[in-house]
Amino acid sequence: MKKKNYVKFALDLIMALLFVLFFNKQVLGGLTFHEIAGLGFAAAYFTHIFLNLQWVKKVTLKLFDKKLPWKTRGNYLLNLLLLVSMSFIIISGVLISRVVFPNINVSNERWFQMTHISISFLVLALVGIHVGLHWQWVVNVWKKIWKYEPKKVWIGYAMKGATVLILLFGLYKMGETGFVNRLSSSGTILGIGSQEMSEGGKGMMEERGDLAFKHSNSDSFGMKPGEQPSDFEEASGSSDSFRPTSGERSTNFKGNMGREHGGGGNSLDVIVTYTGIMAVFIILTYYLKKLTGRMKKNKKGQSNQSLQQTMN
């Protein structure tokens, strides 16, 4: 196997680990880690694209070719959605930065803060689907690294049982974190147009933003019961105390967001929780792909059998 695949595998693993850690800005170095690691993630993500540039060029040139399989078109579209959404998260992160780029000031900053968080949940789902479509590649690389090929039947059953448990765990965590509601909030936040975000529409933006995040209670982004909301959660509208009073300037949002740089989150808990949620999309995508492939194979076999019977 090419060494390039090992590099891609290691890079993807690092990106996945970093991305799930971003869902709680209190972990490790707090906001400092969140922003610096975010820049590292951005570099890793665009390196990932560069390593797959040949595939991107090849498919882009043949995108309107009728012979191009719909499976490839769908994969291309998914990667394009990931590129757009991931780029938005990176750019918006820079715009609302309080540690690495503290002097950047933008209008409509609260919208960027809320959307930065909201789109992250959408990306988590898209990444899960992306990994699910390429899961066989992941398994193959893993086997080559460890030079392991399971030969005993019981190992296969054990892995299937573990898959079911992981799926159930991920679904439980989706319910516990309100993931589905947060995922749907991305549409609400993105629906806030520039007209609504003008001076006359600020009230509507705040009202809709709070409505989109009203489900984010004290457990938001890994918070424990009784724990005070962090600045990152406040920026998302999960705390009513964050609602600005009449006449308050939007720049105060950035000041509040940068007020606390200490880390206090449980890194392992965050990794397990959001990796479990990602695993739901990986598992469902992988088995859905497997099922459709089997159905096509059976249909093709039936067609060949019918053709043979007709010829006889």
C-alpha positions as CSV (number, residue, x, y, z in Angstrom):
1,M,0.0,0.0,0.0
2,K,1.3,3.5,-0.8
3,K,2.8,5.5,2.0
4,K,0.5,8.4,0.9
5,N,-2.4,6.4,2.3
6,Y,-0.7,6.1,5.7
7,V,-0.2,9.9,5.7
8,K,-3.8,10.5,4.8
9,F,-5.0,8.0,7.4
10,A,-3.0,9.7,10.2
11,L,-4.0,13.2,9.0
12,D,-7.7,12.2,9.0
13,L,-7.4,10.7,12.5
14,I,-5.9,13.8,13.9
15,M,-8.5,16.0,12.2
16,A,-11.3,13.8,13.6
17,L,-9.9,14.0,17.1
18,L,-9.4,17.8,17.0
19,F,-12.9,18.4,15.5
20,V,-14.8,16.6,18.3
21,L,-12.7,18.4,20.9
22,F,-13.9,21.7,19.4
23,F,-17.4,21.0,20.7
24,N,-16.3,22.1,24.2
25,K,-14.2,25.2,24.3
26,Q,-13.3,24.5,27.9
27,V,-11.1,21.5,27.2
28,L,-7.3,21.5,27.5
29,G,-6.2,25.1,27.2
30,G,-9.7,26.6,26.9
31,L,-10.3,29.2,24.3
32,T,-6.5,29.4,23.6
33,F,-6.4,25.7,22.6
34,H,-9.7,26.1,20.7
35,E,-8.3,28.9,18.4
36,I,-4.7,27.7,18.0
37,A,-5.8,24.1,17.4
38,G,-8.5,25.4,15.0
39,L,-5.7,26.9,12.8
40,G,-3.9,23.6,12.9
41,F,-7.1,21.9,11.9
42,A,-7.5,24.3,9.0
43,A,-4.0,23.5,7.8
44,A,-4.6,19.8,8.1
45,Y,-7.9,20.0,6.2
46,F,-6.5,21.9,3.2
47,T,-3.6,19.4,3.2
48,H,-6.2,16.6,3.1
49,I,-7.7,18.3,0.0
50,F,-4.2,18.7,-1.6
51,L,-3.5,15.0,-1.1
52,N,-6.7,14.2,-3.0
53,L,-6.3,16.9,-5.6
54,Q,-5.9,14.5,-8.5
55,W,-9.3,12.9,-7.8
56,V,-10.9,16.4,-7.5
57,K,-9.4,17.5,-10.8
58,K,-10.4,14.3,-12.6
59,V,-14.0,14.4,-11.4
60,T,-14.4,18.1,-11.9
61,L,-13.4,17.8,-15.6
62,K,-15.8,14.9,-16.1
63,L,-18.6,16.3,-14.0
64,F,-20.9,16.9,-17.0
65,D,-20.0,13.7,-18.7
66,K,-23.0,11.4,-18.9
67,K,-20.8,8.4,-18.4
68,L,-19.7,9.6,-14.9
69,P,-21.4,7.3,-12.3
70,W,-24.0,9.0,-10.1
71,K,-22.2,7.5,-7.1
72,T,-19.2,9.6,-8.0
73,R,-21.3,12.7,-8.5
74,G,-22.9,12.3,-5.1
75,N,-19.5,11.8,-3.5
76,Y,-18.3,15.0,-5.3
77,L,-21.3,17.0,-4.0
78,L,-20.7,15.8,-0.5
79,N,-17.1,16.9,-0.6
80,L,-18.2,20.2,-2.0
81,L,-20.6,20.7,0.8
82,L,-17.9,19.8,3.3
83,L,-15.5,22.3,1.6
84,V,-18.0,25.2,1.8
85,S,-19.2,24.5,5.4
86,M,-15.7,23.8,6.7
87,S,-14.3,26.9,5.1
88,F,-17.2,28.9,6.7
89,I,-16.3,27.5,10.1
90,I,-12.7,28.4,9.7
91,I,-13.3,31.9,8.4
92,S,-16.0,32.7,11.0
93,G,-13.7,31.4,13.7
94,V,-11.0,33.9,12.6
95,L,-13.6,36.7,12.6
96,I,-14.8,36.0,16.1
97,S,-11.3,35.2,17.5
98,R,-10.3,36.6,20.9
99,V,-6.8,35.0,21.3
100,V,-5.1,34.7,17.9
101,F,-6.7,37.6,16.1
102,P,-8.1,39.8,18.9
103,N,-8.2,43.0,16.9
104,I,-10.6,41.9,14.2
105,N,-13.9,43.6,14.4
106,V,-16.9,42.7,12.2
107,S,-20.5,43.8,12.0
108,N,-23.2,41.2,12.7
109,E,-20.8,39.4,15.0
110,R,-23.4,37.6,16.9
111,W,-24.7,36.0,13.7
112,F,-21.2,34.7,13.0
113,Q,-20.9,33.3,16.5
114,M,-24.2,31.5,16.4
115,T,-23.6,30.2,12.9
116,H,-20.1,29.1,13.6
117,I,-21.5,26.8,16.3
118,S,-24.6,25.7,14.4
119,I,-22.8,24.8,11.2
120,S,-20.3,22.7,13.3
121,F,-23.2,20.2,14.0
122,L,-24.0,20.0,10.3
123,V,-20.3,19.3,9.5
124,L,-20.2,16.6,12.2
125,A,-23.0,14.8,10.3
126,L,-21.4,15.4,6.9
127,V,-18.0,14.1,8.1
128,G,-19.7,11.0,9.5
129,I,-21.4,10.3,6.1
130,H,-18.1,11.0,4.3
131,V,-16.2,8.5,6.5
132,G,-19.1,5.9,6.1
133,L,-18.7,6.1,2.4
134,H,-15.0,5.4,2.7
135,W,-15.1,3.0,5.6
136,Q,-13.8,0.0,3.7
137,W,-10.7,2.1,2.8
138,V,-10.3,2.9,6.5
139,V,-10.6,-0.8,7.4
140,N,-8.1,-1.8,4.7
141,V,-5.5,0.7,5.9
142,W,-6.0,-0.3,9.5
143,K,-5.4,-3.9,8.6
144,K,-2.2,-3.0,6.7
145,I,-0.8,-1.0,9.6
146,W,-1.4,-3.7,12.1
147,K,-0.9,-6.6,9.6
148,Y,-4.0,-8.1,11.1
149,E,-6.5,-10.3,9.2
150,P,-9.3,-11.8,11.5
151,K,-9.7,-15.5,10.6
152,K,-12.0,-16.7,13.5
153,V,-15.7,-16.5,12.9
154,W,-16.5,-15.3,16.4
155,I,-14.4,-12.2,15.9
156,G,-16.8,-11.2,13.1
157,Y,-19.8,-11.6,15.3
158,A,-18.1,-9.8,18.2
159,M,-17.4,-6.8,15.8
160,K,-21.1,-6.7,14.7
161,G,-22.2,-6.8,18.3
162,A,-19.8,-3.9,19.1
163,T,-21.2,-2.0,16.1
164,V,-24.8,-2.3,17.5
165,L,-23.6,-1.1,20.9
166,I,-21.8,1.9,19.4
167,L,-24.9,2.8,17.3
168,L,-27.1,2.6,20.4
169,F,-24.6,4.7,22.4
170,G,-24.4,7.3,19.7
171,L,-28.2,7.6,19.5
172,Y,-28.3,8.0,23.2
173,K,-25.8,10.8,23.1
174,M,-27.7,12.4,20.3
175,G,-30.7,12.6,22.5
176,E,-28.7,13.7,25.6
177,T,-27.0,16.6,23.8
178,G,-30.1,17.6,21.7
179,F,-28.1,17.0,18.6
180,V,-31.1,16.8,16.2
181,N,-32.4,20.1,17.4
182,R,-29.0,21.7,17.1
183,L,-28.6,20.3,13.6
184,S,-32.0,21.7,12.6
185,S,-31.0,25.1,14.1
186,S,-28.5,25.6,11.3
187,G,-31.3,26.1,8.8
188,T,-32.9,28.7,11.2
189,I,-29.7,30.6,11.7
190,L,-28.8,30.5,8.0
191,G,-32.3,31.8,7.2
192,I,-31.5,35.1,8.8
193,G,-30.9,37.3,5.8
194,S,-28.8,40.4,5.6
195,Q,-31.9,42.6,5.7
196,E,-32.9,41.1,9.1
197,M,-29.3,41.7,10.3
198,S,-29.4,45.4,9.5
199,E,-29.9,48.0,12.2
200,G,-33.7,47.7,11.9
201,G,-33.6,43.9,12.0
202,K,-31.3,43.2,15.0
203,G,-34.2,42.5,17.3
204,M,-35.6,39.8,14.9
205,M,-32.1,38.3,14.6
206,E,-31.8,38.0,18.4
207,E,-35.3,36.6,18.7
208,R,-34.7,34.0,16.0
209,G,-31.2,33.2,17.3
210,D,-32.5,32.6,20.8
211,L,-35.3,30.5,19.4
212,A,-32.9,28.3,17.5
213,F,-30.8,27.7,20.5
214,K,-33.5,27.6,23.3
215,H,-33.0,23.8,23.6
216,S,-29.3,24.4,24.6
217,N,-29.6,24.2,28.4
218,S,-27.0,23.7,31.1
219,D,-25.6,20.6,29.4
220,S,-24.7,22.5,26.3
221,F,-21.3,21.7,24.8
222,G,-20.4,19.3,27.6
223,M,-21.5,21.4,30.6
224,K,-22.5,19.6,33.7
225,P,-25.6,20.4,35.8
226,G,-25.1,23.4,38.0
227,E,-22.1,24.6,36.0
228,Q,-22.1,28.2,34.8
229,P,-22.4,28.6,31.0
230,S,-19.1,29.3,29.3
231,D,-18.6,32.3,27.1
232,F,-18.8,30.0,24.0
233,E,-22.3,28.8,25.0
234,E,-23.3,32.3,25.8
235,A,-22.3,33.4,22.3
236,S,-24.6,30.7,20.9
237,G,-27.6,32.2,22.7
238,S,-28.0,29.4,25.2
239,S,-28.0,31.8,28.1
240,D,-30.7,34.4,28.5
241,S,-28.3,36.5,30.5
242,F,-26.3,37.0,27.3
243,R,-29.1,38.8,25.6
244,P,-27.9,42.4,25.1
245,T,-29.8,45.3,26.6
246,S,-31.2,47.9,24.3
247,G,-28.5,50.0,22.9
248,E,-25.7,47.7,23.8
249,R,-23.0,47.5,21.1
250,S,-22.3,44.2,19.3
251,T,-18.6,44.4,20.1
252,N,-19.5,43.5,23.7
253,F,-20.3,40.0,22.4
254,K,-16.6,39.5,21.5
255,G,-15.6,40.9,24.8
256,N,-17.8,38.5,26.7
257,M,-16.6,35.6,24.5
258,G,-13.0,36.3,25.3
259,R,-13.5,36.9,29.0
260,E,-12.5,33.4,30.1
261,H,-9.5,31.5,28.6
262,G,-9.1,28.8,31.1
263,G,-9.9,25.1,30.3
264,G,-12.1,23.0,32.6
265,G,-13.9,20.5,30.3
266,N,-13.4,16.7,30.4
267,S,-11.5,16.0,27.1
268,L,-12.2,12.2,27.2
269,D,-15.9,12.8,27.8
270,V,-16.1,15.2,24.8
271,I,-14.2,12.8,22.5
272,V,-16.4,9.8,23.5
273,T,-19.7,11.8,23.2
274,Y,-19.2,13.4,19.8
275,T,-17.3,10.5,18.3
276,G,-20.2,8.4,19.3
277,I,-22.6,10.8,17.5
278,M,-20.4,10.8,14.4
279,A,-20.3,7.0,14.5
280,V,-24.1,6.9,14.1
281,F,-23.7,8.5,10.6
282,I,-20.7,6.4,9.8
283,I,-22.6,3.1,10.6
284,L,-25.8,4.1,8.9
285,T,-24.1,5.3,5.8
286,Y,-21.8,2.2,5.5
287,Y,-24.6,-0.3,5.9
288,L,-26.9,1.7,3.6
289,K,-24.2,1.7,0.9
290,K,-23.7,-2.0,1.5
291,L,-27.4,-2.7,1.2
292,T,-27.9,-0.7,-2.0
293,G,-24.8,-2.4,-3.5
294,R,-26.2,-5.8,-2.7
295,M,-29.6,-4.9,-4.2
296,K,-28.0,-3.7,-7.4
297,K,-26.0,-6.9,-7.6
298,N,-29.1,-9.1,-7.1
299,K,-31.0,-7.0,-9.7
300,K,-28.1,-7.4,-12.2
301,G,-28.0,-11.2,-11.4
302,Q,-31.7,-11.5,-12.0
303,S,-31.4,-9.6,-15.3
304,N,-28.6,-11.9,-16.5
305,Q,-30.6,-15.0,-15.5
306,S,-33.7,-13.7,-17.4
307,L,-31.5,-13.0,-20.4
308,Q,-30.1,-16.5,-20.4
309,Q,-33.5,-18.1,-20.1
310,T,-34.7,-16.0,-23.1
311,M,-31.7,-17.1,-25.2
312,N,-32.4,-20.8,-24.3
